[in-house]
Amino acid sequence: MNDDAEQMFKLGKKYNLASSQTFEPAIARQYFELAARAGHLEANRSWALMLHQATGGPKDLKKAVALLAHGYFGLRDFEALECLVEVLREEIDDGQTTIDDVNVVLLADKIESLQKISEQVTHELHQLILPKVSDR
């Protein structure tokens, strides 16, 4: 990620604050997209959530899910996984999804299981590595 991505993300946040005089969700969405394309993790999540919630433009569930999946699997952004589960669960709760509800529930459950396994592996790796590093 570069400084430009961080600046674009900050502009996105500025235009996405509903309490500010500069609230312009469509502009915020554009800045989040630019920052995400430049590799900014939080911008990737913000853009995906705006796509899911139809904030600043039309709803695009498929793109939102793809961005969050890429965030986790491609960029190693663990918070993207949490957002992905949340998005999928909301779609089920709303009952208006075009995605097969049973498959979404199964996918969300699998993702949660994967997250727990990933956290366990990370914890075990830290236990293996940290003692060796502190011995130096």
LODODREN-954316 format. One record per residue: x, y, z of N, C-alpha, C in turn. Coordinates in pm, whole numbers, m for minus. Each point is the difference from the previous one (the first is absolute). Example, Ala and Ser with C-alpha at 12.3 -4.5 7.8 and 13.67 -1.06 7.14 Angstrom:
2
PT     nu     nv     nw    cau    cav    caw     cu     cv     cw
PT   1319   m569    780    m89    119      0     90    120      0
PT    m35    105    m72     82    119      6    m77    109     73
END
This chain:
136
PT     nu     nv     nw    cau    cav    caw     cu     cv     cw
PT     84   m117      0    m84    117      0     89    125      0
PT    m45    102    m67     79    122     m7    m73    115     70
PT     69    114      6    m57    119     66   m126     48    m72
PT     m3    m14   m132   m117     43    m76   m124    m79     43
PT     17   m130     21   m112    m84     43    m51     46    136
PT     91     33     89    m40     48    133    m74    133    m11
PT     47     89    m85    m67    130    m19   m140    m19    m59
PT    m11    m89    m98   m132    m27    m60    m94    m60    105
PT     52    m88     84    m82    m58    106    m48    108     96
PT     89     90     39    m38    108     92   m106     90    m62
PT     12     26   m129   m103     79    m68   m134    m76     m2
PT      7   m130    m22   m121    m81      5    m68      9    135
PT     80    m10    106    m55     12    136    m62    138     21
PT     68    103    m49    m49    137     16   m138     16    m64
PT    m16    m53   m121   m126     14    m71   m106   m100     45
PT     38    m95     84    m94   m102     45    m53     25    141
PT     41    108     64    m49     32    134   m134     70    m11
PT   m106    m69     40   m135     55    m12    m17    127     83
PT     78     15    105    m14    117     87     77    122    m50
PT     76    m16   m106     82    113    m47    m71     76   m111
PT     47    121    m24    m56     82   m107     44    m50   m137
PT    101    m84     m4     51    m51   m128    m58   m137    m35
PT   m110    m40     64    m57   m134    m24    m45    m14   m145
PT     72    m82    m72    m30    m30   m140     33   m147    m23
PT    m92    m92     30     33   m142     m7     45    m48   m139
PT    m50     59   m105     44    m42   m134    147     33    m22
PT     42    115     49    141     38    m12     85    m88     90
PT    m49    m26    122     72    m88     92     22   m136    m63
PT   m104    m52    m62      9   m132    m64    106     m1   m109
PT      9    107    m76    102      9   m106    141      2     60
PT     18     75    107    132      5     64     36   m135     62
PT    m97    m66     62     28   m132     57     38    m98   m110
PT    m67      8   m113     34    m89   m113    143     25    m47
PT     36    127    m18    136     33    m45    105    m49    100
PT    m26     23    128     95    m43    103      8   m152      6
PT   m114    m67    m13     m1   m147      2     79    m56   m118
PT    m20     59   m115     74    m46   m119    150     22     15
PT     37     94     86    142     27     27     52    m85    117
PT    m85    m90     52     45    m94    102    m31     34    144
PT    m85     97     24    m34     40    137   m106    m96     56
PT     35    m72    107    m88   m104     55   m131     57     54
PT      9    103     81   m122     55     60    m91     62   m107
PT     60     59   m101    m79     55   m111    m71   m112    m74
PT     65   m114    m14    m61   m115    m66   m127    m42     76
PT     11     m7    132   m117    m35     81   m108    107     m9
PT     40    126      7    m97    111     m5    m74      1   m133
PT     73    m18   m109    m62     m3   m132    m97   m117    m10
PT     42   m116     48    m88   m118     m5   m127     22     80
PT     12     58    117   m118     23     83    m93    104    m64
PT     57    100    m65    m83     98    m69    m74    m66   m118
PT     68    m90    m68    m66    m74   m109   m113    m87     55
PT     25    m64    112   m101    m87     61   m121     80     48
PT     26    116     58   m107     80     60    m62    101    m98
PT     47      0   m123    m47     95   m102     19    144     45
PT    113     27     62     32    135     46     83     69   m108
PT    m49    112    m47     73     77   m100     m9    m58   m140
PT    m89    m94    m20    m16    m62   m131    m83   m127     11
PT    m15    m71   m109    m84   m120      3     63   m115     80
PT    m87    m86     50     46   m118     72     62    m98   m100
PT    112    m60     42     66   m102    m81     54   m106     94
PT    m87    m93     36     36   m103     97    113    m89    m49
PT     m4    m38   m125    105    m88    m52    137     65      8
PT      7    126    m36    128     71      5     45     17    145
PT    m95     31     89     34     17    142     58   m129     56
PT    m64   m112    m29     48   m130     49    137    m31    m61
PT     16     29   m128    128    m27    m66    112     85     61
PT    m29    126     28    102     88     61     40    m49    139
PT    m98    m39     80     31    m47    134     74   m133     m2
PT    m39    m88    m92     70   m128    m13    145     25    m44
PT     17     90    m94    137     35    m44     79     63    115
PT    m67     83     78     66     62    114     56   m103     96
PT    m79   m103     26     46   m103     94     99    m96    m66
PT    m42    m62   m108     82   m104    m60    120     55    m77
PT    m17    117    m65    107     55    m80     91     96     74
PT    m59     76     91     77    105     69     27    m32    146
PT    m51   m113     47     20    m44    140    m57    101    101
PT   m116     55    m34    m68     95     87   m107    m75     79
PT     31    m30    125    m91    m80     83   m132     73     26
PT      3    132      6   m124     75     21    m93    m13   m120
PT     55    m22   m118    m83    m19   m120    m83   m127     15
PT     56   m101     64    m74   m124     22   m119     25     92
PT     21     77    105   m110     33     91   m109     77    m73
PT     40     94    m85    m97     76    m79    m75    m90    m97
PT     71    m94    m58    m63    m92    m95   m108    m82     68
PT     30    m53    116   m100    m78     74   m119     89     34
PT     27    122     43   m107     94     36    m90     29   m121
PT     61     24   m115    m76     29   m122    m88   m119    m36
PT     58   m119      3    m77   m119    m36   m115    m24     97
PT     25     19    128   m105    m18    101   m111    104    m18
PT     37    124    m29   m101    104    m22    m88    m33   m119
PT     59    m55   m104    m77    m38   m118   m103   m106     35
PT     38    m94     83    m95   m103     44   m109     62     86
PT     40     83     96    m97     62     91   m100     87    m74
PT     46     72   m103    m89     86    m77   m100    m81    m81
PT     37   m121    m37    m90    m86    m76    m24     47   m142
PT     79     94    m48    m20     53   m134    117    m32    m92
PT     79    m94     38    120    m31    m79    m35    m80   m125
PT     79     19   m101    m16    m79   m121     91   m123      5
PT     80     m6    105     88   m114     18    m76   m110     70
PT     28   m124    m34    m64   m114     65     27      5    150
PT   m106     19     79     13     20    144     73   m113     71
PT    m29   m121    m37     65   m114     65    150      4    m25
PT     39     27   m123    142      7    m32     70    115     71
PT    m69    112     18     60    113     70     23    m35    146
PT    m96    m65     63     16    m41    140    117    m97     13
PT      7    m97    m89    110    m96      4    134     69    m22
PT      3     92    m93    123     73    m28     42     84    121
PT    m95     69     61     32     82    117     52    m87    113
PT    m60   m117     21     47    m92    104    141    m49    m30
PT     26    m33   m126    134    m45    m38    103    110     19
PT    m38    121    m34     92    113     16     31     21    147
PT   m101     m7     85     23     16    144     93   m110     52
PT    m21   m123    m47     88   m110     41    143     25    m47
PT     14     47   m122    131     31    m54     68    109     82
PT    m78     99     40     55    108     81     53    m54    133
PT    m74    m87     63     43    m58    128    127    m82    m18
PT      6    m78   m106    120    m79    m27    119     91    m26
PT    m22    105    m77    106     94    m31     52     68    127
PT    m90     39     88     40     61    126     80    m98     86
PT    m42   m126      1     70   m102     78    141    m23    m55
PT     12     m9   m131    131    m20    m63     91    120     30
PT    m56    120    m11     78    120     29     50     m2    144
PT    m88    m35     91     37     m8    142    111   m103     22
PT    m12   m117    m60    101   m104     14    133     42    m61
PT     m4     69   m113    123     49    m61     70    101     91
PT    m78     87     60     58     97     92     66    m70    119
PT    m62   m106     48     59    m74    112    131    m67    m40
PT     10    m43   m123    122    m63    m48    110    101    m28
PT    m38    114    m55     99     98    m47     47     92    112
PT    m91     51     80     36     99    100    106    m47    100
PT     m7   m123     52    106    m41     91    139      1    m66
PT      8    m38   m127    128     m3    m70     52    140    m24
PT    m89     94    m28     41    137    m24     48     63    129
PT    m66    m27    111     39     61    128    129    m61     54
PT     39   m119    m48    125    m63     44    121     68    m62
PT    m19     77   m104    114     62    m71     61    111     76
END
